[in-house]
């Protein structure tokens, strides 16, 4: 899409005067090239002339050689890149200056014409019309956002100032997001599986993503779709079988029955060794499912909202299920009993499996014993457990070879680096792998960071989108240009973010998906699905 001519929007200009609820107002053309908006409470005079006069008065007080304390702009991030097909974000800022009573938001393109918004709130969400103007005038170029704190009781004196720049990519996301929302802490969510819910959302929508599955009477966990979006799978504790896994064709209304389930416990079934089937993934062609089976997990529930579980497998192998042959088998090269093998991921052509591997630690097995979990004191936190019980995984690659497997090889850049490497995810074009890295452990680690390497291995680079607290559960868009991930930077309730990744593997600062996050719910395990929005309207379990 070519950059739209500004004359379409700025030939004559637009006044929009909007109260707290920010209802759209038809544009009014005036003689100069700026847009003026009022988006505050109704206690102020928000007439057209009063708003224009106030904004111009504030701008006349702004001088380039004056130092202003900083208005901290929390969202968006500076230099953030937005998809062409995304709905408007919410601008959020923090101003601790006592005399800041109102704020003036200015968005400028090429430092000329601009959009000016006056508000007495510390958040603002552009309506569709305004956001379309911003996107159209910032494609592959920067829009400069300045927020001024103003003392409205003292001649509109400017008290604080903050500035960022954002831009819009010509790349769309072009796929909806399927993700889980659950309450915290984990112990509460486990006792109340009916409170967890799954949404399928389109980033271009101005509405909250619809819930397509909820009120499950059993625990549902990791999900997976085939690359073409035609097959769906999910861990689901059906009929008290922890190894139960549903796999079924995608359709508008998915009714799950007993016929849709397989059980990882059918692999070499024995009374001694049970399987849950961890981190299962459907193959790109929809013919196979791989999973971690025969596993022993190291687990503790933590009485802490932010990090309420401590978990990693300490024994396990990669197994496969063939849907055409209705057959389970372990994958040679990823089934060594001397190692724990987990977190498998398919290459987009289905030829390789990348997985995490660590040597079995007998001390950890002795600690966990037959109980399957450890009890901890009420004041123990994940940082304490990370110091006491450590494990480090390396990424390995093995050929699938029609299920015959092969020799596992360490992936350069994600192995033997003194860190724990896990959750590998191939880009859809097969060029890159993004994975998690932390000092120890696996899953929901406070220090987990996202790294990128060439698919065949190479120098690992830390992604720019990483926040300071937990970055994980990532998924590529089908066009290999966007990555969704989760973070706890703003809240113990995990939120969804996206980042743009170019053809050279360079990424941008994170973009918060504000409409995809809910109060008192953690948003987890997001997955871009290669289907149209609305292709799945409901998923339900028929017991």
Secondary structure, 3 states (H helix, E strand, C coil): CCCCCCHHHHCCCCEEEECCCCCCCCCCCCCCCCEEEEECCCCCCCCHHHHHHHHHHHHHCCCCCCCCEECEEEECCCCEEECCCCCCCEEEEECCCCCCCEEEEEEEECCCCEEEEEECCCEEECCHHHHHHHHHCCECCEEEEEEEEEECCCCCEEEEEEEEEEEECCCCCCCEEEEEEECCCHHHHHHCHHHCEEEEECCCCCCCCEEEEECCCCCEEEEEECCCCCEEEEEECECCECCEEEEEECCCEEEECHHHEEEHHHCCCCCCCCCCCEEEEECCCCCEEEEEEEEEEEEEECCCCCCCEEEEEEEEEEEEEECCCCEEEECCCCCCCCEEEEEEEECCCCCEEEEEEEECCHHHHHHHCCCCCCCCCCCCCHHHHHHHCCCCCEEEEEECHHHCCCCCEECCCCCCCCCEEEEEEECCCCCEEEEEEECCCCCCCCCCEEEEEECCCCCCEECCCCCCCCEEEEEECCCCCEEEEEECCCCCCCEEEEEEECCCCCECCCEECHHHCCCCCEEEEEEEECCCCCCCCEEEECC
